[in-house]
Amino acid sequence: MKLNRLKALIGCCLLFSIRSFAAPVDSLHLSDVLQSHMVIQQNQPFKVWGEAKPGRKVVIHADWLTVPTEVYADANGNFMGIIPVPKAEKGNFTAHRIDVTAGDEQVELSNLLIGDVWICSGQSNMQFSVKEMTGAEQVISGADQSHIRLLNVALNFSETPLENFKGNWQVCSPESVSGFSAVGYSFGKKLSDNLNIPIGLIFTGIGASSVQAYIPKADLAADTMLNRVYLQPYLADPKSKEPVDGGFSFEKVMRPYLLYNAMIHPLVNLSIKGVVWYQGEANHLERESYVRATQTMINSWRRDFSQDQLPFYYVQIAPFFHDREDPALAFDAYFREAQEKIADLNNTYMVSTMDVGDAKDLHPKNKKSVGERLAAVALNRAYNQLDVVYQGPLVDNVECAGRKAYVSFKVETLGAGLQTNDGQPPRFFYVAGADRVFYPAEARIDGSRIVVESRKVADIAAVRYAFFNYPVTNLENKEGFPALPFRTDTWEEKMK
């Protein structure tokens, strides 16, 4: 089959199964994710898989190897070859080529780069495009970055795991970057600038989606809590018996496992460097089940990508007032607290957005800071650049003494020291006595700690910082990473 015919087939309707729009089984066809212009993950095995005539020999030749790899299609016409990939060299943006032949058929993959591939996933704040972000015009005009490659996986749903998807690898340019994830691109651009190697970014997500939508059905069923909270209610719903199409609806993106089947599973044979994740608003009234679900998702992706230490860096939800300006409303604060617990899982880390949110906009436009903070985490933890600061001040100890409280932070999170981003005293400290009634407190920076006091509380029993729905904070370290919200009490949450 000619290459242009293959491309035409890949462009067919997203809703069909792989055999509905792929080449016939007696013709050579590569997986949809294997395309010209892609980035191939450095220093890991690269799988080349697809379909050919049953029993036919398939020859895979990469231009960086002297000897081709030969495999045979099985009785169903499926084949997979695995080839080694060298380590990326700084400043080396050589375009490579892979030729795959079966009999007299050939597919050529050209303009390939060897570097690092990151998956960017989640809901609308990850989907939020470059053209919508703060400073979009400047970002877009500077996006002639041919060593960054972008792939948008088109929206789809499936009751069963798919091998196919719709979407094309593109060279990063002002035209291609405009509709790409702003957080994802900001993340990749900072990595590219610091590492000087090719970076591949795959966005696969959709606005309003829930965490359970990205978890395999079997993993939901295997966990008692997740089965009860997410899977069984869906399976008992008549909607679960209806045919699933590819169109968007707010209800459909909340359904368990459908997005995993259609938008994650087709990618699992790829070797990748890691995952960045921005999701949570759709589940913000959940606590323990959300933590369990997200950790289960991470573990399931690690298993399915065959990378048990796959880095997974995620974003805490931003401040938002939910149309109710009442500092007593704290359900999002409790959710942010729950999100922190996800990082109990190895090789994960949470990035805070408390200072770059917009209390009256669920989709704050300052996405560059979010992406670059994720990149700082990756540079330090995944790339061992230990001099890169990536943490904001994290509370270590609070000592209460009458009307005053003294807040100390973990030394490793202080960076070069405490400051506020506007020169004003730290905002959003609250204190309570034994009556559990919280009052705003005055706060000041005292070296590496914060002194908090209130005339309304004679004997402070508890301190909270930025612990309600919508505080946009000013306390940070001198590297610009915000202090994380906290509370010293363990008092039961009151839902309003």
C-alpha positions as CSV (number, residue, x, y, z in Angstrom):
1,M,0.0,0.0,0.0
2,K,1.3,3.5,-0.9
3,L,2.0,5.9,2.0
4,N,-0.6,8.4,0.9
5,R,-3.2,5.7,0.9
6,L,-2.2,4.8,4.5
7,K,-2.5,8.5,5.6
8,A,-6.0,8.7,4.0
9,L,-7.1,5.6,5.9
10,I,-5.7,7.0,9.2
11,G,-7.8,10.1,8.6
12,C,-11.1,8.2,8.5
13,C,-13.8,8.3,11.2
14,L,-12.6,8.1,14.8
15,L,-15.6,6.1,15.8
16,F,-14.7,2.9,13.9
17,S,-12.6,0.1,15.3
18,I,-9.1,-0.4,14.0
19,R,-10.1,-2.9,11.4
20,S,-12.8,-0.5,10.3
21,F,-10.5,2.2,9.1
22,A,-7.1,0.5,9.0
23,A,-5.6,-1.3,6.1
24,P,-7.0,-4.8,5.2
25,V,-5.3,-7.5,7.1
26,D,-3.4,-8.6,4.0
27,S,-1.8,-5.1,3.7
28,L,1.0,-3.5,5.7
29,H,-0.3,-1.1,8.3
30,L,1.5,0.5,11.3
31,S,-0.1,1.6,14.5
32,D,-1.6,5.0,14.3
33,V,0.9,6.4,16.8
34,L,3.8,5.5,14.6
35,Q,4.1,8.5,12.3
36,S,6.5,10.7,10.5
37,H,7.6,13.7,12.6
38,M,7.3,11.9,15.9
39,V,9.8,11.9,18.7
40,I,11.2,8.5,19.7
41,Q,11.9,7.9,23.3
42,Q,15.7,7.9,23.8
43,N,17.6,5.1,25.6
44,Q,14.6,2.7,25.7
45,P,13.4,-0.1,23.4
46,F,11.2,1.2,20.6
47,K,8.3,-1.0,19.6
48,V,7.2,-1.1,15.9
49,W,3.9,-2.8,15.6
50,G,1.0,-3.1,13.2
51,E,-0.6,-5.5,10.8
52,A,0.5,-7.4,7.7
53,K,-0.5,-10.5,5.8
54,P,-0.5,-13.5,8.2
55,G,2.9,-15.3,8.2
56,R,4.6,-12.6,6.2
57,K,8.1,-11.5,7.1
58,V,8.3,-7.8,8.2
59,V,11.6,-6.1,8.0
60,I,12.3,-3.0,10.2
61,H,15.2,-0.8,9.4
62,A,16.2,2.2,11.4
63,D,18.9,4.4,10.0
64,W,20.8,4.4,13.3
65,L,21.2,0.6,13.2
66,T,23.4,-1.4,10.8
67,V,21.3,-4.5,10.9
68,P,17.5,-4.6,10.3
69,T,15.1,-6.4,12.6
70,E,13.0,-9.1,11.1
71,V,9.7,-10.4,12.6
72,Y,6.8,-12.4,11.2
73,A,3.1,-11.5,11.3
74,D,1.1,-14.0,13.4
75,A,-2.0,-15.9,12.3
76,N,-4.1,-12.8,12.9
77,G,-1.8,-10.6,10.9
78,N,-0.3,-8.8,13.9
79,F,3.4,-8.1,14.3
80,M,5.7,-6.3,16.7
81,G,9.4,-5.7,16.4
82,I,11.6,-4.1,19.1
83,I,14.6,-2.0,18.2
84,P,17.2,-0.3,20.5
85,V,17.3,3.5,20.6
86,P,20.5,5.4,21.5
87,K,20.7,8.1,24.1
88,A,19.9,11.6,22.9
89,E,22.8,13.9,22.6
90,K,22.5,17.6,23.5
91,G,22.2,19.8,20.5
92,N,21.7,16.9,18.2
93,F,18.5,17.3,16.2
94,T,19.4,14.9,13.4
95,A,16.3,13.8,11.5
96,H,16.0,10.0,11.3
97,R,14.1,7.5,9.3
98,I,12.6,4.0,9.8
99,D,11.5,1.8,6.8
100,V,9.2,-1.1,7.4
101,T,8.7,-3.5,4.5
102,A,6.6,-6.6,4.1
103,G,7.0,-8.3,0.7
104,D,6.6,-5.5,-1.9
105,E,4.9,-3.1,0.5
106,Q,6.8,-0.4,2.4
107,V,5.9,2.3,5.0
108,E,8.4,5.0,5.5
109,L,8.6,7.1,8.8
110,S,10.7,10.2,8.2
111,N,11.8,13.3,10.0
112,L,12.0,11.4,13.3
113,L,13.8,12.8,16.3
114,I,15.4,11.0,19.2
115,G,14.6,12.6,22.6
116,D,12.0,12.4,25.4
117,V,8.3,11.9,25.1
118,W,5.9,13.1,27.8
119,I,2.1,12.5,28.0
120,C,0.0,15.5,29.1
121,S,-3.5,14.5,30.3
122,G,-6.4,15.6,32.4
123,Q,-9.4,17.9,32.0
124,S,-10.0,21.4,30.8
125,N,-7.1,23.2,32.6
126,M,-4.7,20.8,30.8
127,Q,-6.7,21.1,27.5
128,F,-6.7,24.9,27.8
129,S,-5.0,26.0,24.6
130,V,-2.0,28.2,24.0
131,K,-4.1,30.7,22.1
132,E,-6.2,31.3,25.2
133,M,-3.3,31.8,27.7
134,T,-1.9,35.0,29.1
135,G,0.8,36.3,26.7
136,A,-0.5,34.0,23.9
137,E,0.6,36.3,21.0
138,Q,4.2,36.3,22.2
139,V,4.2,32.6,22.9
140,I,2.8,31.7,19.5
141,S,5.2,34.0,17.7
142,G,8.1,32.3,19.3
143,A,6.9,28.8,18.7
144,D,9.1,27.9,15.7
145,Q,10.6,25.1,17.7
146,S,11.2,22.3,15.1
147,H,12.8,20.1,17.8
148,I,9.5,20.0,19.7
149,R,6.8,17.7,18.3
150,L,3.1,17.8,19.2
151,L,0.4,15.2,19.1
152,N,-3.3,15.8,19.9
153,V,-5.2,12.6,20.5
154,A,-8.8,13.3,19.3
155,L,-11.7,12.7,21.6
156,N,-13.2,9.3,21.6
157,F,-15.0,6.8,23.9
158,S,-15.0,3.0,23.8
159,E,-16.5,0.2,25.8
160,T,-13.5,-2.0,25.0
161,P,-9.8,-1.1,24.6
162,L,-8.9,0.3,21.2
163,E,-5.7,0.1,19.2
164,N,-6.5,3.0,17.0
165,F,-7.0,6.8,17.4
166,K,-7.2,9.9,15.3
167,G,-4.5,12.5,15.5
168,N,-1.2,13.5,13.7
169,W,2.3,14.3,15.0
170,Q,3.2,17.8,14.0
171,V,6.3,19.9,14.1
172,C,5.9,22.7,16.6
173,S,5.2,26.0,14.9
174,P,3.1,29.0,15.5
175,E,0.3,27.3,13.5
176,S,0.5,23.9,15.2
177,V,1.0,25.2,18.8
178,S,-2.0,27.5,18.9
179,G,-4.5,24.8,19.7
180,F,-2.2,22.7,21.8
181,S,-2.3,22.5,25.6
182,A,-0.8,25.6,27.1
183,V,0.4,23.8,30.2
184,G,1.8,21.0,28.1
185,Y,3.6,23.3,25.7
186,S,5.0,25.5,28.5
187,F,6.2,22.4,30.2
188,G,7.9,21.0,27.1
189,K,9.4,24.4,26.1
190,K,11.2,24.8,29.4
191,L,12.5,21.2,29.2
192,S,13.7,21.8,25.7
193,D,15.4,25.1,26.7
194,N,17.2,23.4,29.6
195,L,18.0,20.0,28.2
196,N,18.7,21.0,24.5
197,I,17.2,17.7,23.2
198,P,14.1,16.9,21.2
199,I,10.9,16.8,23.2
200,G,7.7,15.1,22.1
201,L,4.4,16.1,23.8
202,I,1.2,14.0,23.6
203,F,-2.0,15.6,24.8
204,T,-4.7,13.1,25.5
205,G,-7.6,14.4,27.6
206,I,-10.8,16.3,27.6
207,G,-12.5,19.1,29.5
208,A,-14.8,18.1,32.4
209,S,-13.5,14.6,32.5
210,S,-13.3,12.6,35.7
211,V,-10.5,10.5,37.1
212,Q,-12.5,7.3,36.8
213,A,-12.8,7.8,33.1
214,Y,-9.0,7.1,32.7
215,I,-8.9,3.9,34.7
216,P,-9.2,0.4,33.1
217,K,-12.5,-1.3,33.9
218,A,-10.7,-4.3,35.4
219,D,-8.8,-2.2,37.9
220,L,-12.0,-0.4,39.0
221,A,-13.6,-3.8,39.5
222,A,-10.7,-5.1,41.5
223,D,-10.8,-2.4,44.1
224,T,-13.7,-2.7,46.6
225,M,-14.0,1.1,47.1
226,L,-13.6,2.0,43.4
227,N,-16.0,-0.7,42.3
228,R,-18.7,0.6,44.8
229,V,-18.2,4.3,44.2
230,Y,-17.6,4.5,40.4
231,L,-18.1,1.2,38.5
232,Q,-21.2,-0.4,39.9
233,P,-23.3,2.8,39.8
234,Y,-22.4,3.2,36.1
235,L,-23.1,-0.4,35.2
236,A,-26.5,-0.2,36.9
237,D,-27.3,2.9,34.8
238,P,-29.2,2.2,31.5
239,K,-26.7,4.5,29.8
240,S,-24.1,1.8,30.2
241,K,-26.0,-0.4,27.9
242,E,-26.4,2.1,25.1
243,P,-24.0,2.2,22.1
244,V,-21.2,4.8,22.7
245,D,-20.4,7.3,20.0
246,G,-17.5,9.8,19.9
247,G,-19.4,13.0,20.5
248,F,-18.8,15.1,23.6
249,S,-21.2,15.5,26.5
250,F,-20.6,16.5,30.1
251,E,-22.2,13.3,31.3
252,K,-20.2,11.0,29.0
253,V,-16.7,12.3,30.1
254,M,-17.6,11.3,33.7
255,R,-18.3,7.7,32.8
256,P,-15.7,5.1,34.1
257,Y,-13.0,3.6,31.8
258,L,-14.3,4.8,28.4
259,L,-11.6,7.4,27.9
260,Y,-8.9,5.0,29.0
261,N,-10.0,2.5,26.4
262,A,-10.1,5.1,23.6
263,M,-7.4,7.6,24.4
264,I,-4.8,6.0,26.6
265,H,-4.8,2.3,25.6
266,P,-3.8,3.0,22.0
267,L,-0.6,4.5,23.3
268,V,0.6,1.9,25.8
269,N,3.2,0.3,23.5
270,L,5.1,3.5,23.3
271,S,8.1,4.0,25.6
272,I,7.7,7.4,27.3
273,K,9.7,9.5,29.8
274,G,6.7,10.5,32.0
275,V,3.3,11.9,32.6
276,V,2.0,15.4,33.6
277,W,-1.6,15.5,34.8
278,Y,-4.0,18.4,35.6
279,Q,-7.4,17.1,36.7
280,G,-9.6,17.2,39.8
281,E,-12.3,19.8,39.4
282,A,-14.7,17.2,38.2
283,N,-14.2,15.1,41.4
284,H,-13.7,18.0,43.8
285,L,-16.4,16.9,46.3
286,E,-14.6,13.5,46.8
287,R,-11.8,12.7,49.2
288,E,-10.6,9.2,49.9
289,S,-12.1,7.7,46.8
290,Y,-10.3,10.3,44.6
291,V,-6.9,9.6,46.2
292,R,-7.5,5.9,45.7
293,A,-8.7,6.3,42.2
294,T,-5.8,8.6,41.1
295,Q,-3.2,6.3,42.7
296,T,-4.9,3.3,41.0
297,M,-4.8,5.1,37.7
298,I,-1.1,5.9,38.0
299,N,-0.3,2.3,38.9
300,S,-2.4,1.0,36.0
301,W,-0.7,3.3,33.5
302,R,2.7,2.2,34.8
303,R,1.8,-1.4,34.4
304,D,0.3,-1.0,30.9
305,F,3.2,1.1,29.7
306,S,5.6,-1.4,31.3
307,Q,7.4,1.3,33.2
308,D,6.9,0.7,36.9
309,Q,8.7,3.8,38.0
310,L,7.1,6.1,35.4
311,P,7.3,9.7,36.7
312,F,3.9,11.2,37.3
313,Y,3.7,14.9,38.2
314,Y,0.3,16.5,38.8
315,V,-1.3,19.9,39.5
316,Q,-3.4,20.9,42.6
317,I,-6.6,22.6,41.6
318,A,-6.6,26.4,41.6
319,P,-8.6,28.7,43.8
320,F,-12.2,29.2,42.7
321,F,-15.2,30.7,44.5
322,H,-18.0,28.7,42.9
323,D,-20.1,31.8,42.8
324,R,-20.2,32.1,46.6
325,E,-17.8,34.6,48.2
326,D,-17.7,33.1,51.6
327,P,-14.4,32.3,53.3
328,A,-16.2,29.7,55.5
329,L,-16.6,27.5,52.4
330,A,-13.7,25.1,52.3
331,F,-14.7,22.0,50.3
332,D,-12.1,22.7,47.7
333,A,-9.5,23.2,50.4
334,Y,-10.3,19.7,51.8
335,F,-10.0,18.4,48.2
336,R,-6.6,20.0,47.8
337,E,-5.5,18.4,51.0
338,A,-6.6,15.1,49.6
339,Q,-4.7,15.7,46.4
340,E,-1.5,16.1,48.5
341,K,-1.9,12.4,49.6
342,I,-1.6,11.1,46.1
343,A,2.1,11.9,46.3
344,D,2.5,9.2,49.0
345,L,2.9,7.0,45.9
346,N,6.5,6.8,44.8
347,N,7.9,9.0,42.0
348,T,5.0,11.4,42.0
349,Y,4.9,15.1,42.9
350,M,2.2,17.8,43.2
351,V,2.5,21.3,41.9
352,S,0.6,24.2,43.6
353,T,-1.3,26.9,41.7
354,M,-2.5,28.9,44.7
355,D,-0.8,32.1,43.6
356,V,-1.5,32.0,39.9
357,G,-5.2,31.2,40.0
358,D,-8.2,33.5,39.5
359,A,-10.8,33.2,42.2
360,K,-13.6,34.0,39.7
361,D,-12.4,31.9,36.8
362,L,-12.3,28.1,36.8
363,H,-9.8,28.3,34.0
364,P,-7.1,30.8,35.0
365,K,-5.1,32.0,32.0
366,N,-1.6,32.0,33.6
367,K,-0.7,28.6,32.3
368,K,3.0,29.3,31.7
369,S,3.8,29.3,35.4
370,V,2.0,26.0,35.8
371,G,3.8,24.3,33.0
372,E,7.2,25.7,34.0
373,R,6.6,24.5,37.6
374,L,5.9,21.0,36.3
375,A,9.1,21.3,34.3
376,A,11.1,22.3,37.3
377,V,9.9,19.2,39.1
378,A,11.0,17.1,36.1
379,L,14.4,18.8,35.8
380,N,15.2,18.1,39.4
381,R,13.6,14.7,39.9
382,A,13.6,13.0,36.5
383,Y,16.8,14.6,35.1
384,N,18.8,14.9,38.3
385,Q,19.4,18.6,38.0
386,L,19.5,18.9,41.8
387,D,20.3,22.6,41.8
388,V,16.9,23.4,40.2
389,V,14.4,24.5,42.9
390,Y,11.0,23.0,42.4
391,Q,9.2,23.1,45.8
392,G,7.3,25.8,47.6
393,P,7.3,26.3,51.4
394,L,5.8,23.3,53.1
395,V,4.7,23.6,56.7
396,D,6.8,21.6,59.1
397,N,5.8,22.7,62.6
398,V,3.4,25.2,64.2
399,E,3.9,26.3,67.8
400,C,1.0,28.0,69.5
401,A,1.6,30.4,72.4
402,G,-1.4,32.4,73.6
403,R,-2.3,35.0,71.0
404,K,0.6,34.1,68.7
405,A,1.6,31.1,66.6
406,Y,4.9,30.5,65.0
407,V,4.9,28.6,61.6
408,S,8.1,26.9,60.5
409,F,8.6,25.3,57.1
410,K,10.6,22.3,55.9
411,V,14.1,23.6,55.3
412,E,14.4,22.0,51.9
413,T,11.3,23.9,50.6
414,L,12.4,27.4,51.7
415,G,14.8,27.9,48.7
416,A,16.6,31.2,49.3
417,G,14.0,32.3,51.8
418,L,10.5,33.6,52.4
419,Q,8.9,36.6,50.7
420,T,5.6,37.8,49.3
421,N,5.0,38.4,45.6
422,D,3.5,41.8,46.2
423,G,5.6,43.2,49.1
424,Q,2.5,43.0,51.4
425,P,2.2,40.9,54.6
426,P,1.3,37.2,54.0
427,R,-2.5,36.8,53.4
428,F,-5.1,34.2,54.4
429,F,-3.8,33.0,57.8
430,Y,-6.7,32.1,60.1
431,V,-6.7,31.1,63.8
432,A,-9.2,29.5,66.1
433,G,-9.5,28.8,69.8
434,A,-11.0,25.8,71.5
435,D,-14.5,27.0,70.2
436,R,-13.3,26.1,66.7
437,V,-14.4,29.5,65.3
438,F,-11.8,30.8,62.9
439,Y,-10.8,34.5,62.6
440,P,-8.5,36.2,60.1
441,A,-5.1,36.7,61.6
442,E,-2.2,39.1,61.0
443,A,0.9,37.5,59.7
444,R,4.5,38.6,59.2
445,I,7.7,37.1,57.9
446,D,10.3,36.6,60.6
447,G,13.4,35.1,59.0
448,S,12.5,31.6,57.9
449,R,9.2,31.5,59.8
450,I,5.8,33.2,59.9
451,V,4.5,34.9,63.1
452,V,0.7,34.8,63.3
453,E,-1.5,36.6,65.8
454,S,-5.0,37.7,66.4
455,R,-6.7,40.0,69.0
456,K,-9.8,37.9,68.7
457,V,-8.3,34.7,69.9
458,A,-6.6,34.7,73.3
459,D,-5.4,31.2,73.2
460,I,-4.8,29.9,69.7
461,A,-5.6,26.2,69.3
462,A,-5.5,25.9,65.5
463,V,-3.9,27.7,62.5
464,R,-5.1,27.5,58.9
465,Y,-3.4,28.9,55.9
466,A,-5.2,29.5,52.6
467,F,-7.7,26.9,53.7
468,F,-10.9,27.8,51.9
469,N,-12.1,27.6,48.4
470,Y,-10.7,30.7,46.6
471,P,-7.6,32.3,48.2
472,V,-5.1,33.6,45.7
473,T,-2.0,33.7,47.8
474,N,1.1,35.9,48.0
475,L,3.4,33.9,50.3
476,E,6.3,32.2,48.4
477,N,10.0,31.4,48.5
478,K,12.3,33.7,46.7
479,E,12.4,31.4,43.7
480,G,8.6,32.1,43.2
481,F,7.1,28.8,44.4
482,P,4.0,29.4,46.5
483,A,3.6,28.1,50.1
484,L,1.2,25.2,50.2
485,P,-2.1,25.5,52.1
486,F,-2.3,23.7,55.4
487,R,-4.3,23.3,58.6
488,T,-3.1,22.2,62.1
489,D,-6.5,20.9,63.2
490,T,-8.1,17.5,62.4
491,W,-11.6,18.8,62.9
492,E,-14.3,17.2,60.8
493,E,-15.2,18.8,57.5
494,K,-18.5,20.6,57.4
495,M,-20.1,20.6,54.0
496,K,-22.2,23.6,53.1
